[in-house]
Amino acid sequence: MSEAPHVPVMLPEVLAALKPGKGQVIADGTFGAGGYTSAILDSGARVLAFDRDLTAIEAGRERFAGHDRLVLIHRSFDTLSEEAAIHAPDGLDGAVFDLGVSSMQLDQSERGFSFMRDGPLDMRMGDGVSAEKVIAELDQNDLKTILWQYGEERRAGQLAAAIVRAREKAPITTTGQLAALAGPQRPKDKIHPATRMFQAIRIFVNDELGQLVRALMAAERSLKPGGRLVVVTFHSLEDRIVKKFLAIASGNEGTGSRHLPEVRRAAPSFILENKKALAASEAEAAENPRARSAKLRAAIRTDADPTLWARDRLQSLGAPSLVFSDLQERWSQHR
């Protein structure tokens, strides 16, 4: 097998938390370039590798051709429990999620993920509606909401208005056209002015946070007692969801007001591996810029029933309200 084109972030820490071994079945929820999968296969485990990006799946078929311990699944990782029921009916020994856009996707200008390379305004990780259509069709208020909630962009209103003014003159069809609306990067800027705008639109186009919530619940249903869940996040929106999900599932979400009657809590479905998130080493962060914002959280499945995730409890995960909004649900129906 050839070497992976990109180095997986926090690989030693992921393997230490996941503890894969011979005879185990591990789900790699975000296959990408196959870095985690390759290392897990080297441990002797069997891997169910998910990716909704057909390009990644096809590259994986070529790279791992003939490997009898790998099942490549061209579906999003929120379908994990459905596929695990087929391929691992006795339950999974582990699951790992490496969230966000992959380096491979960013490097392909024709995919439209990066403002650093001009290309079609696409941003789709799989099937569905492109960023170009989002920019063309949503009204100014919806665009403002997306930029604020998914990008935490302080200039959300200003940028939404700029998008509407620009598209009234001519269609916005390329990443360069969209990035130009955010203005040039100044010497004092720590990040490019278009960074949060592109993040927000990409997250909305792909329903990334909604899929994360569903994937966490799927992992909880599919992991056997003692099974391990490992999640690597790259921005605060993702990390807040994972942190709160594991806090609730492990019974560590807090006791609430001391003035209210004590609520009987269900047995925890997870035990936290580490109370605080792990960060990449200084050496890795210096060598790989993507690792600088990485956080790893891990937990071990107990033998308790899965948590009862009513809608109001899901909304308490720290996800933006847009995750459960009619707008996101309506748009997701296009996929």
N, C-alpha and C positions, 0 to 999 in steps of 0.2 A: 504494500500500500504506500502511496506517496504521502509526503508530509502535508499537514493542513496548511492552507494558505494564510491563516491568521492564528495567532497564539491565543488560546482561551484565557479569559481573565480569572485570576485567583484559582488556578487549577489545583495546586497543592492543598489549599484550604478546602476546596470543594470535595476533593477525594477524601480528605481527613474527616469531613462531616458526613459524607455519604457512605463511606466504608464499603465499597462494592467488593464482591468476591465471587469465587467460582460457584456456579449453581444458582446465583441470584438472578432476579429479573428487575431491571432498572429502567425507568422511563426517563428519557431525555426529552423534555417538553419543548425545547427550542434547539433543534439540531444544528441549524446554521451551517458552518463550515465543518462540523463534525469533530471539533477539538475535544469536547467532553466525552462524546461517544467513543472516540478512539481510545482514550485513557480507560474508560470503563470496560471496554472490550478486552483491553490488555490485562485487566484484573481477573478475567475468566467469566464475567457476568454476561448475561444476555441482555440486549438493549432494545427497547421499543422507542424509536426515534421519531418525533413529530416535527413537521414543519409545513405550514400552509403555502410556503414559497416553493413552487414547482422547480425553480432553478436550483435551489438548495437540494431538493430531493434527487434530481437528475444527477447533480454533481456527486451526491452521496452514493448513488447506485454505481457510478463509475469508480469512485475511490474505493468502495468496500465490496466490489464485485466478488461474488462467490463466498462471502462471509456468512456462515450458517447461524451465527448468534445475533444477527441484527435484523430487525424488522423495521423498514422505513415506511412511515405512514404519512401520506400527503393530506394531513388535516391539522387544524389548529389544536393546541394543547388543551383547550377546554373540552375536547372530546375524549380526554384521557380515560375516564371511567368506562366509556363505551368500548374503547379498544382494549383496555385491560381485561374487561370481562371476556373478551374473545381470546386474547393472547396470553393472559396470566390469570386464569379463573381462580386460582388460590390466593391471589393478591400480589401486590408489588412489594419488593424489598426496599425500593427507594425511588425517588423522583427528584430531578434537578431541573430548575428553570433559570435560564440566563436571559434576562428580559431586555426589551428595547430593540432597536434596529441593529443589524449586524454590520461589521466592517465591510463584509462582502457586498452588502446592499448599498452602503454609502459610496463605495468605490465605483459603482456602475452608474454613470451619469444618466443613462437611458431610463433608470428606475425613478429618477426624480426625487430622491431622498435628501440630497445635499445641495446647499446653496453655493458650495465651493466649486461645483462643476455644473455648468449650464446644461440643462436637459429638459425633456418633457415634464410637465407638472403632474406627476403620477402619484408616487408615494405608496402604492398598494403593495402589501406583502403577499397578497393572494388575489382571489377574485374580488369583485365589488366595484364601487364607484371611485373614480380617481379624484385626486386633490383639485384638478382643474375644474371638475364638475361642482365640487364643494364651493370653490372660490366664485364660480359663475352663478350659482343658483341660490345660495343662502342669503338671507337679508342681513342688513348691517348689524342688527341687534344679536342675531344668532352668531355671526362671525365674532362679535365682541365677546360673547359668552364663551365661545370655544377658546379664543386666545387667552382669556383671563383664567378660566378653570383648568385648561389642559396645558397652558404654557406659563401660567402665573406671570403673564406679561402686563406690566404696569401701564403700558401704552396701548392697551387693548382697544379702547374706544377710538383713539387716534388712528391706529393701524387699520381697524375695520372700516373707518370712514375713507381712508386712503385707498383701500382695495375697491370700495364701491365707486369712488370717483374715477379710478383708473379703468375699471372694466366698462364704465359707461362710454369711454372713448375708444377702447379696443379690448378684445378678449385677452385675458392673462393666461398664457399657455405654457410658459417656461419657468423654471426655477429662478433664472436670472431676473426675469421681469418681476416676480413676486419679491425676491430678496431686495431689489432696488427700492421698493416702497418703504423698507425699514431704514434706509439711509446707509451711508458708508461707515465702516468701522474707523473710529478715531483712536489715536494712540492710548488714550486713557481707558478705553473700553476693555474689560476683561474678556468678554465674549462678543462675537459678532452681533449686531443689532437684530439680525434675522433669526438668531438661534431659537429663541422661545416661540416665535411665530411658526417656524417650521416644525418644531416639536409638537405644538398644539394641534396643528392641522394633521400631521401624521398620526397622532394618537387618535384623533376623531375619525379619520378615514378608516383606520384599521380596528377601531373599538378596542384598543389595547388594554385599557384599564378594566373594561367589562369582561374581556376574555381572561384577564388575570384573576379576577374575583371568581369566575366560573371554574378556572383551572385549579385554584386552591381548594375549592369545594370538591372537585373531582378527585384530587389527590387524597383528600381526607377520606373519601369513600373507598378508594382503591388500595391504599397502603394497608398491609397486614400489620398486626401488632408487632412492634419493634422496627417497622419500616421507617425510613428516614426521608424527610423532606428538606431540600436545600434550595434556597432561592437567592439569586444574585441580582440586585437592583442597581440602577444607574441614575435615578433622580428621585426627588423627595416624594412625588406623587405615588410612584410605585412602592417606595419603601414604607410610606405611611400605611398603605393598604396591607402589605405583608406583616408589618409589625402589629397592627391592630387585630388582624385575622388570627395570628398566632397567640396574641395576648388573650383574646376571647376563648379560643379553642383550648388553651392551656389553663384557663381559669385565673389568669393574671391581669384581667382588665381593670381591676380596682373594685372597691366595695360599694361605691356610690355614696350618697349622702348618709351621714350617721343619724339624721333625723327621720329617715324612712325605715320601714320594717325590713328586716333582713330577708333577702330573696334566696330561696333554695336553689343552688346551682347544680347543673348536671355534672357528671364526672368528666374530667378533662379528656379530650380526645388526643391531645398532644402534650409532650413534655418538652420544654425549651432546652435546646442543646447549649445555647449561650443566651444570657439575659440581654446582652447588648450585641449589636451588629458588629461583625468583623470587617475591617477595612483591608485593602491590599497593602502589602509591605511597601516600605519606602523605595526599595530597589525596583519593585515591579511598577510602582506609580511613576518613577522617574523614567523607566524604559518604555512604558506603554501608557500614553495619555488617557486612553479609555478606562484604565484601571483606577484613575485618580478619584473618580466619584463612586466607585463600586462599593456596595455593602452586601455582606453575606449574612443571611439569617437561616437557622436550621432548627429542626424539631424532630422528635421521635414519636411515632404513633403509639398510642396506648390501645388497650382492648375495649375501650368504651365506645358507645355508639357515636356516629358522627354528630356534630353540633347541629341544632335546629336553627337554620339560617332563614328566619322570617325576613321579609323585605325591610322592615324598620331596622333590623339588626345589621343587614347588609349595608344599609345607608349610614350606619355608625362606623364603618370601617375606615373613615378618613378619606374615602374616594370623593372627588368632586360630585356635586349633585347631578351634574350632567351625565354621569355614568348611567344613572337610572332614569333619565329624562325621556319624555316622549320624542324629543328631537333625535337623540342617539338611537332609540329603538326604531323610529321610523326610517332613519338613514340606514341602519343595519339591515333592514329588510331588503335593501338593494343588493346585498352581498349574496 
